[in-house]
Every structure is written in structure tokens, then in C-alpha cells.
Amino acid sequence: MGTDPYAGRMPAFEVINEVKKAIIGKDGCIVKAVAAILAGGHILFNDIPGVGKTTLAMALAKSMSLKQNRVQFTPDVLPSDLTGFSIYDKETGRFVYQPGSVMCNLLLADEVNRTSPKTQSALLEVMEEKKVTVDGVSRPVPSPFIVIATQNPFGSAGTWMLPEAQIDRFMVCLQLGYPELEDEVNILKGEQNKEEVHAVISGEELAAMQQAVGQVFAADEIYEYIGSLANRTRNHPMVDLGVSPRGSIHILQMAKALAFLRQRDYVVPEDIKDIFFSVCAHRVVLNAKARVAQMEVGQVLGEVQKAVPAPKAMRGRK
């Protein structure tokens, strides 16, 4: 009897439960963040201040034994602060590479919209290529490499919000939002006796789970369903810019990760429906007609989901 490649789900649940110690009442957001990491993607938090974006990122890093760096982005942060730079060593007569902040497993890019487009581009290049090039020498970043960036949509005058071509490199865009009353009361009570987040898995276990997620099966009907959803966003009368092919790939990868967390070795339409908004909302740009009609991205994506029939219930490999 062969070894079950999906037997390693329990460590993922341990991570989720550990992160819940730091973030109360946002279980759905935690699950999607863990799913994005299992799918090998980067995460953008586009949210208001003070709701726990940074706390969540740091809890994820600590629970997974990941080396993490944090950069508070300001206009004077330079690309070399991220990628590193070479400095002349008098003793050897050579230039020695000094690693930048991207040389870690998880980089928390706080308020990424407050730095210059040049620095943003340097970060997003590393996200895509998983390496940095300084003075003609390319160096790979550690594996796994995950970027969790935060962006505040309010008070954005004088900042550089990420353009569509760059924001497309984030697998998901999540919002924590304000807590419910009961959760806020629990947060206040918990301030007196905070539970510390501990490492519950190793980097090797995370890599093994990422590999297992890649083996989750998707039937041809699932591929057609994802393609039809993406195509519908591009042809919607209220949309200027629809979901890119990279976005379609991210839908599939997130659906596989969610299926893995749900104790399945195959993707079903419900997996896609549950992550569709988080993967697509930051990629869709509405046109003037939508603004006149006061339509929001969520409404458009809801119409797209209703217009594209989901395939019937299915099972794994035949």
C-alpha cells in the first residue's frame, strides 16, 4: 500500500490554531492566508490601520519557523535596502555583498504604498523571479520565499498605490476589517493575558505540504470552469481590466490548497467559489459605466459567478 501524500495536513491545522492565539475572530482570513502560503503565493492586505495585519504576518512567520524581516516602507527606502549592495573591503581589495532585507523566508512589507515606485518595482521583481541581481551577480532568495505586504487605502494622498501590473503578482488580497462586538471584547480581555505564538512546524514540513498541494487533482471540468470565470470578467460590460492568465493560475493554486486543508485530494467547484473574490477582486478594474451605476467589484464578481454554471459534483482521479 502506497504512502498517502496528503497525510501531512495536520501540521497545517496546527499553524491555523496557533495563529488564532494572536488574531481573534478572523478564522476565515487566517485559513486563506495559510492556503496562499501552501500554494506558494504572496499576500496583500489592503485594509485600515490597527486591525492586526502586521500581527497576523508575524504570527504566521513564527508558527512556521520562518526567518522573517520587516520593512516599514517610507519614501526614503531604496531598492538596495531590499536587494542588498556591494561594499569595498580594503583588506581583500574586493567588493563584498551585503544582503538586503529580502534574504529571508517571509518579508513583511509594511505600508508598501508609501515608498517610491522604483523601490516597489525592485520588491515585485524579486517576488516574481525569486532572486536578486547586484553588480551583475544573481543570488537566489531563501526557499520558501513569501511576501506579505500591507497597504492602507485610506489617507493615500501623496502615496504610490501599486499599479495593476504589479498588484497582479499577489496571489490574494485579504481584508481583516473591524471585529464583531463579542470578538472585540475578547481582544480587550486577552490584552491582560496574551498567549504567545510558538513554532509548530519546520520549514521542511512547510515545503512538504507545498509539494503535496501541487499534487491535488483537478478535473478538466475544473480547468474549464476557471477559464470561463476569468473570461467572463474580461467581457463584462462594467469591466475595463479583467482577470489575467496569472490570475487564473492563482485561482487553481488556491483552490488546490483549500481542497488540501479540507481533507481532499481533488478540487471541487465550492473550493473555487470560496476563494474567487480574494484572488480576483484586486485584479479587476471597473470602467466609468460602473462608477456611474455605483457598482462595486464584489457585485460584478457576484454576477460573474452566477452567469457561469459550475460543473456538477465530482470526485478525484478515475
Disulfide bonds with the S-S distance in Angstrom:
none
